[in-house]
């Protein structure tokens, strides 16, 4: 099961990388907000087609549906921020800084969900920050 998760994570890594590069190219002549709008139209077509093909109705608790909607709101505003950053700066730097987003769920996990971070985990988070600082300098 872990190997399947890793395979999907690697797929996400490659696809997120492609997304960042395509977004950087798109913002050369499109405004960030128009580039985001077009990317979300493509996303809705793909996800909507997948949902229809898989025939999975939306079901879950109100709280979980609310968090899914909140997640989409965060993603939309983050995407606008990311595309605007790309429009004003270097793709490598903006992407590297934005890629540190994983620090937020790690901290929230420890503070609110009783997740445990080992010394190695903390060192890894610290080294990621150092790596991004080096890329951005």
ABEGO torsion letter per residue (X at the ends): XAAAAAAAAAAAAAAAAAAAAAAAAAAAABBAAAAAAAAAAAAAAAAAAAAAAAGBBBBEBAAAAAAAAAAAAAAAAAAAAAAAAAAABBAAAAAAAAAAAAAAAAAAAAAAAGBBBBAAAAAAAAAAAAAAAAAAX
